[in-house]
Amino acid sequence: MPFKNQKILPAVRNMKQFDRFLESNYEFGVLLDLHLGQLSSVVKTATRANKKLLVHVDLIQGLKHDEFAAEYICQEIKPAGLISTRSSVINKAKQRGLYAIQRLFLLDSNAFEKSLEHITRTRPDFIEVLPGLVPALITEVKEKTGIPIFAGGFIRTKEDIQNAIDAGATAVTTSDMDLWAK
C-alpha cells in the first residue's frame, strides 16, 4: 500500500511546520510554499531524517511551473514525488519514476469534466481533490478514474478527515498541525 497506510499527509507551509514534521512519526509529507533556494536543503534534511517529501511544484517560488522545472527537481532535488495542476509536470514525474500527483480544483461541473479529461490523458499515480470537504465528489472522481484520491483544502476537523476517508480517499493533506496528531 502506498504511503504505508498513512491516512494523513502533513502539508508543510513553513520551517516551523517542517521541524514539526521531522519530529513526527509520519514518513511522507507534502512540501508547499517554499523558495527555490531552500528546496534542496529542505529535501536533503528530510531524507537524512528518513522522511519522504512530495513537492508541490506550482507553489515553489522562483521556479517556472513547467516540464523543465520538473526535470530539474527530479534530477537535482530528488523528492519522493511531484504535485501539480499541470499535465507536463505530471508526465515528467512519471517519466522519472517519482510519484505523480495531479491536483484538481473542483469549482463547478465544467471544471470537473475538464479535469476528468486531463486525468484520462495523464493517468497520474494519485489525484488530490480540492476542496476535500465534498465526499460525493471524492467518490465520483475515484469511481470515474480508478485512481487513488487525496483530499485537501479546508480540512479542519477529524470529522472532515474521516468523511474524506469514508468517501474513498486514500489520504488527506492538511497543514493544520493539530490534525497531524495520531
PyMOL commands that set and color helices and strands:
alter all, ss='L'
color gray80, all
select helices_A, chain A and resi 2-5+15-23+36-48+57-59+67-77+87-95+109-122+135-145+158-166+177-180
alter helices_A, ss='H'
color red, helices_A
select strands_A, chain A and resi 8-12+28-31+34-35+52-56+60-61+81-84+99-105+126-130+149-152+169-174
alter strands_A, ss='S'
color yellow, strands_A
deselect
rebuild
show_as cartoon
